Amino acid sequence: MTNNLDLRPLWAAQTIAVVGATERVGAIGRLPIEYLTKFGFDGFIAPVNPKGGTILGLPAFQSMAEIPQHIELALIMVPASSVREAVKDCAAAGVEVAIVMSSGFGEVDPDGQIAQQELVDIARADGMRLVGPNCIGSVGGAHRVMATFSPVFSSESTPLPAGNVALVSQSGALGFGALSLGLERGVPIGIAITTGNEADVTATEVAAQLAQDPEVDAVVMYVEALGNMDQLIRVAGSKPIAILKAGRSVAGAAAAASHTGALASPDKVVSAVLTQNGIARANNIDELLDIAALFASEKKISGPAVGIVTTSGGSGILAVDALESEGLTLAELSAETVTALEEIVPSYGNATNPVDVTAAVMAESGLFERCVNRLSTDPSVNAIVACFAVLVGKDVDRIAQALGAVRENTGLPVVAVRTGAAALAPEGAQVLKEAGIPVYPTPERAVAALRALVTINTPERKNLAPSTQPGIPVPQNGASEKDLKELFAQAGLPIPESLVVTSGSEVVGAVGTVGGRAVLKAVVPGLLHKSDAGGVVLDVSAEKAVDTFARLQALGGDVLVERFVPGGVEVLVGVSSSPMGRVLTVGVGGVLTEIVASAAVRVLPVSKWDIGQMISETTLDVLLAGARGAPVADREALVIAIDQLAQGVRDWPDDCELDINPVTVLENGCWFLDAAYVEPPTQ
């Protein structure tokens, strides 16, 4: 029987069984029933306990088979030794989704991993989905599903989750802790789901289904692993999604043998996959909740240009710094806008962006409103950040009304920064929230949230069309640089003329054949970084050719004689493997590769637009533009060549690595000067 793929019972079940239910105070088998009752679950609750009787006033069933109704969601809360039979009983009863809350499985030892897989096999045989084990459960939704034993809901101060944002967390404790922080801040999280060991159901799968729910407007996630992203990527454009991925640095990870593998770290690949597909990435829990608050406002952004209005020059400066740090831009206001603002802002303020209205404008009714309205109508402004150092009294109401009106009239995202004690205006956050304005304590946090909004509204995968270019043949085992370059030349890539020589008597003629100025390279199997081993000599004339040949041959192989291409900007281009797909790396090349370590990565396939963005993210952007009086290099030729390469190797083995370092970019055109191929490991 195939799996029932519908996970909606996690947040929309109307019939819930609690297997291992008990009335004993303090037992986890009691808490879900308490919570379901306390928060007003409007469906059918079936406590399951071999003793039968009643539990918290509800009839208890001795087994799943006795329950007269179809059960959509079952909570399995029995000792680890009894879980197998409980899963079997739930599957036989036709349960759609079971949450195994019991611990003692894959998180413990290899034997636990085996037992965990047995649970999945049993569930799949009858089409039941299994969440967990070692899972705290899920809460929220229109029916007030409180399928959890989390102590968060034991507190009288914890409100019912309500709102248009869903939170998915692989970690139960952290997930519900983040939920409690969000509820405390007024972030409208209406659904929270944890996935535990993810033996079957994963966080990305849950998020993908939540993104298709009409009651959910945004999804935020905490994950420790990002497996099977395909479902999430397919729905990423339909709803805002943000992910906090733990494990950014992997201590002790072995660096790849190639430059490409070393520069394309797993964390950079994760960021590339998310950004390419319009999924925002958060750096910590605070930022994840900040992003959730902005996503909840349901506003889109058309570009990265931000208008700033502030009552404090210092806050304005911090906001500008944050824009640069987050990759956003300061909107360039038109002359008409600046002139209009000069009529409002005092001479000791500032009428250009960031607009410093000063306390004087705040003191006179109507001036702040005129100022923010005029700023919002400037065509260059894609969003507004309003910064206030101190807010007291009726100023909060004025600001909320003014910013709320701008938000409604223009459709622009508007965020407020309130850098001051909440006690100065205790009602301030709520007033602004009611106006649809997310509030942040610092400019940095506000701008980071806007950066996430830009990511989801302007994904990098643009103009990506199916490739029509013939593929480059996969190199044979042990392919040399000469072999690779012949394949590249046949595909139309820019390769200098070259030939291999095996004796001193051949080398002089070979130098003449390639133009009289040559590069000589040692051809030694397994030698990836020839420069480091002294295996490359530049600008060799016929007079020096024999001696140079002798020195290089002593390294243990033949010698490649190649036309010398002087000058230019040196670029690294490489393709490597990752668990998330094949990775293209573009960065500073030549001898500066490790020293500068400036590279960008994307997961293939890519478009020419993607490649241009990669160049812009690195020091290459400055170098190609003609740094320190150097001539401007042919950026377009580089983009075209990289695009041809990326399309040409699309069918190469997933676990091979290709290094082209350097590609030298001249005023007109570019050349692939060195290449190395690392074969997939033999099985």
WOWO-V587719 format. One record per run of one state. SS is the DSSP state (a for helix, b for strand, c for the rest). FROM is the first residue (numbers start at 0). LEN is the number of residues. Records with the same first field share a line. If there is no record, write none. Layout:
BEGIN
SS->FROM-LEN  FROM-LEN
END
This chain:
BEGIN
c->0-8  12-2  19-8  38-5  48-5  55-2  61-2  66-6  76-3  92-4  100-9  125-3  132-4  140-4  148-2  154-10  169-2  185-3  194-8  210-7  223-6  235-4  245-13  263-2  276-3  282-2  296-8  310-2  326-2  330-4  342-7  350-4  356-1  363-3  376-6  388-6  410-2  418-3  425-2  434-3  440-2  457-23  490-4  495-2  501-2  513-4  523-12  540-1  553-4  563-5  576-6  588-1  596-2  603-4  616-3  624-2  629-5  648-8  665-4  672-2  678-5
a->8-4  27-11  63-3  79-13  109-16  150-4  171-14  202-8  229-6  258-5  265-11  284-12  312-14  334-8  357-6  366-10  394-16  421-4  427-7  442-15  480-10  503-10  541-12  589-7  607-9  619-5  626-3  634-14
b->14-5  43-5  53-2  57-4  72-4  96-4  128-4  136-4  144-4  164-5  188-6  217-6  239-6  279-3  304-6  328-2  349-1  354-2  382-6  412-6  437-3  494-1  497-4  517-6  535-5  557-6  568-8  582-6  598-5  656-9  669-3  674-4
END
